[in-house]
Amino acid sequence: MSGGGGHLRVSTDKDTGVAVLTLDRPEKLNAIDLDTAAELTSAWREFRFDDSVRAVVVTGAGARAFCTGIDRDVVVPQPNSPYMVDDPLVAIGPKANDLWKPVIAAVNGIACGGAFYLLGEAEFIVADEAATFFDPHTTYGMVSAYESIYMAQRMPFGEVARMALMGTAERISARRAYEVGLVSEVTAPGGVLAAAVDCAAVIASYPVEAVQGTVRALWLAKEAARAQALAHAPQLVSMGNLPGERQAGLFMARRPGFRLR
């Protein structure tokens, strides 16, 4: 079965119980606009009620990018208060939508910034050997709050801190991501989606209650710390982000080149 609309494709194999959720804006490096964010929220919530889906793979269309976060053309009006922040990506992940079916991320190409909302709520990540990871926030005068919190659950502290603070000056290779535990498997070029789907099919073949109970147990191990940290994220963003026009100026003057490590 295939479905989805706009910039999100959903394909479900009823025989294996695996659904593939594909960000489908390759011309925009699979950046997320408001419509795509709403489609992601809707898809995760629909999976809660679809018993034919027992495991999900999330990926990006094309070879250039998994996801590059929020689309820079998106305008999000903000309340005039440091205590209230509207984040259009806050509900784009499965756990934010109370989905406790296993989710595997298949990363092809660039994964940066807001992509970590999705990666941070996947059970594990499989990456193409050409995949790269980085967090551009500080370079452009923005606080890396949600992204750093999500990655602090998955990577050694020093690795998260370096990625968040170095901004666009460095990108983490798939091999380095594997070495630090962010990625569980690195595949040959073009093989990442098949590898992730194979893992998902194995998991989907097991008894549903045992799988979902295990997923819930894994997240309970870190849930209190994660929830407490995320509760402070809006204020950190509100206090630390430069005004939009100054961010835009930094973005237009971005530095060429980066170090791959």
N, C-alpha and C positions, 0 to 999 in steps of 0.2 A: 504494500500500500504506500502511496506517495501523497504528500499533502504539503501544507504550509502556504504562505502567501507572501507577496512583497519580496523581501530580501532574506527569507529564511526558508530552507527546503527541509521537509521531513519525509524520510523514507523508512518504512517498517517492513521487516521480513517476518511474516507471521509464523513461518516454520521454525526459525531460530529464536524468535522473541527479541531480536535486536532492532532498535530504531537508530537511524543515523540523522543527526541534526546538523545541517550545514549552513553556516553563515554564507550568504550568496551575494556578496558585493565585491567581487574581485577587482573591479575597476577602482574601488575605494579602499583596497587592501583590507576588505571586510571590516571596515570601521562601522561602529554601531550608531545609527541615528535613532530618533525617538520611536519611529515605527518598528524598527528591528528590535529595539529594547522591549516594546510591548508584545511583539510576536514571540520573543524568547520567554517572557513571563507566561504567556498563554500556553506555549508548548509544554513547558515543565508542569504546569498545573493540569493540563489535559492528560499527561502521562500518568498522573496519580490515579486516574480512573480507568485507564486502558490496561486491562489485565493481559492483553496480548503482548505488551511491551514489558520485558523483564530486565533489560539492560539497555543503556543508551551510549552512543558514541557521539561526541560533539567535535566538529572540525570546521575548517574554512575552505571555501572554493578557491581553486587555482593553486599555483605553486609558490606564489610570492609571499602570502601571509596567512596565518591562522586568524589573527584579529589584531588591529592596531588601536583598540579602545574606542573612546567616544569620537564620533565624527566632528572635526573641527568646525564644520559649518553649523552645527547644532547650537541654537540659542536657548538657554535655560534660565528664565527669569528667577531671581533669588529674592527671598524675603529680606527686608532691611533690618536684619537682626543677626548677631553672631551666634545665636542659639538655635537657629533654624536654617538648614541647608537642604535644598532639593537636589538630590543626586539621581540622575536618570538611569544609572546603571545598578542601583542598589538592589534591584529585584530581578536581575537577568540570570542568576544562577539557580541551580536545582535546589540547594538547601534553603535558600531564601524563600522558596516556594513550597517548602515542606515535602519535597520529593526525596524518598529514601530508597530509591532503586539505584543500583550502581551506575555510575557515569564515568566513562573513560574519555580523556581528551586526546585527539590525534592532531599533533601540531606540525604543520607544514609551513615553512617560511618564518616570517616575523611574528612574534608574540610580544606585545609591549603594552604598557600602561593598563588601560581598562580591561585588556584581555585577562588580567590576573583575577578579575571577579569570576570569570568562568573557570580558569585553571585552579583557582583556590577552592572551588566547590566540587571539583572532580575527585574521584577516588584515586586515580593515578593517571599519569601522562605518558604517552608514547610519542616520540618525536622523530621526524625525518632527520637524517644526518646533516642537512643544510639548515635546519631550524635555528633560530636565534631568539634570545630573550633579553629585553632591557626595559628600563622604566624611565621615561623621559621627563617626569614631572618637575624635578628640581631645576633642570635646564631652562624650563619655560616659566619659572616663578610660581609653581604649584606645589602644594604639600602632597607627598605620597603617603597617604594615611591608610585608606582601604587596601591598596595594593601591598603596602609593606606589612600590614597586619595579616593579610591572607598568606603572603609568602613566608612570614615568620613562623607559620604553622608547618611549613614544608621544607625549609632550607635552614642551614646553620646561620646563626645570628649575623656573623661577620659577612657572609655571602649576601644576605638580604640587605644589610647596611651598605655594602659596597655598591650593589646594583642600584639601590634607591638614590644614593648620594652622588654617584658618578654620572647619572643621567644618560645623555646621548653619547657621551665620550667612549662608552664601552658597551659591547654586546656579549652576552654569554653564549658560547657555542652549545650545540646539542650535546657534545661530548663532555664539556665541563658541567652542564646541567645534570648529566647522568652521574658524574663523579660526586656531585654534592647532594644527590638524592632527589632533586626536583623531578627528574625524568626517570622512569623505570626501565625504558628500552629505547635504543636508538636503531632505526631501521635504514636500510639502503634507500637511495632515492626512489621516490614513487611508491614505496611499500608501507607507508605509515598507516593509511586508512585500513588496508587489509589486515595489518597486524593488530590494530585496535579492535576491529570487528571480530577477528578470531578470538581474542581474549574475551570480548563481550559475549560471544556465542557460548564459550565454555561456561562462563558464570551464569548465563541465562538458562543453561541446561540443568542447573542444580535446583533443589527445592526452594521455592520463592521465600518462604518464611525464614529459612535459615540464612539466606543471602541478605534479605532486608534487615534482619536482626543484627547481622554482623556489621552491615553498613552503619546502622544506628549506634552500635557499641563503639565502633571506631571513632565516630564523631563526638560521642559523649566524653571520650577521653580528653578532648581539648575544648569542649563547647563552652565551659564557663569562662575560660581565659579569652577565647575568641569573642564571645558576646560582650564581655566587659570592655575589651579593647575597641570593638566596632562602635560601641555606644559613645565613645569619646571622639570618633573620627570626624563627625560633622563639624564640631567646634574647632578642631585642629585645622580643618580645611578652611573654614570661615575666617579664622584669625590669620592664617599663613599665606593664603593665595593672594597674588597680586591682582589688581583690577584687570578686567578682561582686555582693555586696550593695551595695557602694558604687557600682558601675556602674548597678545597678538604681535606686538613689536618684537619680542624675543623670538617668537616662532618664525617670523619672516626673516630674522637675522641669524637663523640657526647655523651652527658651525658645520663645515663639511668634514666628512671622514669620522672614523671611529676605530677603536681597537677591539679586535675579536679575541676573546680569551676562553 
